[in-house]
Amino acid sequence: MWTLSWVLMAYNISDDAFVSQVELPAEIDSATVKSLVGDYPNLKGDSFPVVGESLSRLMNMSAEGLDPTRFDYFIEFR
């Protein structure tokens, strides 16, 4: 059975090619995502870029090695 969760989708900065899906810790919930990207009516249905301070916060919360010099990140509920 599939469990939906928040993930980061990583794309190469150089050519926009999809590279990987980064699983985020379970404690990242809708309230956390709202604090990162804003309060949108379709928060769980769209993809949102994560940059700047928001990406720094996720880097501190995630065990994954995120590299904003090589990848653009978008948060999605999958």
C-alpha positions as CSV (number, residue, x, y, z in Angstrom):
1,M,0.0,0.0,0.0
2,W,1.3,3.4,-0.9
3,T,1.6,6.2,1.7
4,L,1.6,9.7,0.5
5,S,4.1,12.1,1.8
6,W,6.0,15.4,1.1
7,V,9.0,15.0,-1.2
8,L,11.4,17.2,-3.0
9,M,11.8,16.8,-6.8
10,A,15.4,17.6,-7.9
11,Y,16.1,18.9,-11.4
12,N,19.5,19.8,-12.9
13,I,20.0,23.5,-13.0
14,S,22.0,23.2,-16.3
15,D,19.3,21.4,-18.4
16,D,16.1,21.1,-16.2
17,A,16.4,17.3,-16.4
18,F,14.7,15.4,-13.6
19,V,17.4,13.8,-11.3
20,S,15.8,12.4,-8.2
21,Q,13.0,12.4,-5.7
22,V,14.2,13.2,-2.2
23,E,12.1,11.8,0.6
24,L,11.4,14.2,3.4
25,P,11.1,13.4,7.1
26,A,7.6,12.4,8.3
27,E,7.4,15.4,10.6
28,I,7.2,17.7,7.6
29,D,3.4,18.2,7.4
30,S,1.1,20.6,5.5
31,A,1.7,23.4,8.1
32,T,5.4,23.2,7.6
33,V,5.0,23.3,3.8
34,K,2.7,26.3,4.1
35,S,5.4,28.1,6.2
36,L,7.9,27.3,3.4
37,V,5.9,28.2,0.2
38,G,2.8,30.0,1.4
39,D,-0.9,29.1,1.9
40,Y,-2.2,27.9,-1.4
41,P,-5.7,26.3,-1.9
42,N,-4.3,23.4,-3.8
43,L,-1.2,22.8,-1.6
44,K,-1.3,19.0,-2.0
45,G,-2.1,19.1,-5.7
46,D,0.7,21.3,-7.1
47,S,4.4,21.6,-7.2
48,F,6.2,24.6,-5.6
49,P,9.7,25.8,-6.0
50,V,11.8,25.8,-2.8
51,V,14.5,28.4,-2.7
52,G,16.5,30.7,-0.4
53,E,15.6,30.5,3.3
54,S,12.9,27.9,2.7
55,L,15.5,25.6,1.1
56,S,17.9,26.2,3.9
57,R,15.3,25.2,6.5
58,L,14.6,22.0,4.6
59,M,18.3,21.3,4.3
60,N,18.5,21.5,8.1
61,M,15.5,19.1,8.5
62,S,16.5,16.5,5.9
63,A,19.2,13.9,6.2
64,E,19.6,13.9,2.5
65,G,22.5,15.9,1.0
66,L,20.8,18.7,-0.9
67,D,22.9,20.7,-3.4
68,P,21.4,24.0,-4.5
69,T,24.4,24.7,-6.6
70,R,23.6,21.8,-8.9
71,F,19.8,21.3,-8.5
72,D,16.5,23.2,-8.4
73,Y,14.1,21.7,-5.9
74,F,10.3,21.6,-6.0
75,I,8.1,20.3,-3.1
76,E,5.2,18.0,-3.9
77,F,2.8,15.7,-2.1
78,R,3.1,12.2,-3.6
